[in-house]
Amino acid sequence: MASVSAGVRAPSGKVVAAVSVSGPLERMTRQPGRMHAPAVLAAAERLSESLRRSA
């Protein structure tokens, strides 16, 4: 298994959730961050921003 995760932060800065993708090494490769980190980080940031706006 391989995975890439990024924290979703509340307006206080506390991590309250995570965005993650995971799968078998055969599909994710041994360095899944190279391919998937940009999308995972962007999704986590969008959720964090949404929490900031709704506070």
C-alpha positions in Angstrom: 0.0 0.0 0.0 1.0 3.6 -0.6 -0.7 6.8 0.4 -0.5 10.6 0.4 -2.3 12.7 3.0 -2.7 16.4 3.9 -4.3 18.0 6.9 -7.4 20.1 6.8 -7.1 23.0 9.4 -9.7 24.8 11.3 -9.5 28.6 11.6 -7.5 28.1 14.8 -4.9 26.2 12.9 -5.8 22.8 14.5 -5.9 19.9 12.2 -9.5 18.7 12.2 -9.5 16.3 9.2 -7.4 14.9 6.4 -7.6 14.4 2.7 -5.9 11.1 1.6 -5.5 8.9 -1.4 -4.2 5.4 -1.1 -3.8 2.3 -3.2 -1.6 -0.7 -4.0 2.0 0.1 -4.9 1.5 -1.3 -8.4 -0.9 1.6 -9.1 0.5 4.3 -6.9 4.2 3.6 -7.5 6.8 3.7 -4.7 6.8 7.6 -4.6 3.1 8.5 -4.7 3.7 12.0 -3.6 5.3 13.0 -6.9 2.1 12.3 -8.8 -0.7 12.9 -6.2 0.6 15.4 -3.6 -0.4 18.5 -5.6 -4.0 17.4 -5.9 -4.2 16.2 -2.3 -2.6 19.4 -0.9 -4.9 21.6 -3.1 -8.0 19.8 -1.9 -7.0 20.1 1.8 -6.3 23.8 1.3 -9.7 24.4 -0.4 -11.4 22.7 2.6 -9.3 24.7 5.1 -10.2 27.9 3.3 -13.9 27.0 3.3 -13.7 26.5 7.1 -12.0 29.8 7.5 -14.7 31.6 5.4 -17.5 29.9 7.4 -16.1 30.9 10.8 
